[in-house]
C-alpha cells in the first residue's frame, strides 16, 4: 500500500510541485535581472535558495509571500 501511495505521489503531485517551483523561480530571476535594488536581489536570492528544498506546505507560504510583493 505504501508503495502505491508513493507511486501516486510521484506521478501526480511531484510534477505539479516542480511546475510551481519553476514558475516562481522564473519570476524571481526576472526581477533580479531587472532591478537595481540590492535588497530585492538579496531577498529574491534567499527565496530561490528556499525553493530548492521546498515541499508543498513551504511552497504555499512562498507563493503567498512572493505574490504579495
N, C-alpha and C positions, 0 to 999 in steps of 0.2 A: 504494500500500500504506500509506503514511504517513497519507494522508487517511482511509483506512478505519479505522486504529487510533485516530486522533483522534475519529472519529465514534463508535466503540465506547466510548471513554473518556467522551465527553460524554453518551452515553445511559445508561450503567450506573454508572460509578464516581463521577463528579462529583455526581450527585444523592444518592448514598449518603453521600458525604463531607459534603455540606451538611446532611443529616439528623443526622449525628453532631455536627456543629458546633452545630446548633440545640439539640440535647438538652443538650450541655454548657453552652451559653450560658444556657439556662433555669435549669439547676441553679445556676450561679454567680450569676446575677442574683437568684435567690430567696434565696440565702444572704446576699448583700449587703444586701437589704432586711430580713432577719430578724435580723441580728447587730448587736450594739453595739460589737464589736471593730473598731477602726480598722485593725489589722493584717490581719484577714480581708478587710475591704473593699478595702484596697490590693492584697493578694495576688490576690484574685479579679478586680480590675480589670486587673491585669497579664495574667492568664490570658485575659481577654476580648480584650485587645489582640493577644495572640499568636494567638488563634483566627481573627482576621480574615484572616491571611495563611498559615494552616497548610495544609500539604499532608498527604497520607496518613501519612507517617512521623512528622511532628510531632504529628498527631492521636493516633497510637498512644501517644506519650510523654505528651501532655497528659491523655488519658483515664486512663492508668495512674496518673499522679500525682494527678489530681483525685479519682479513685475511692478512692484510699488515704487521703484526708483524712477 
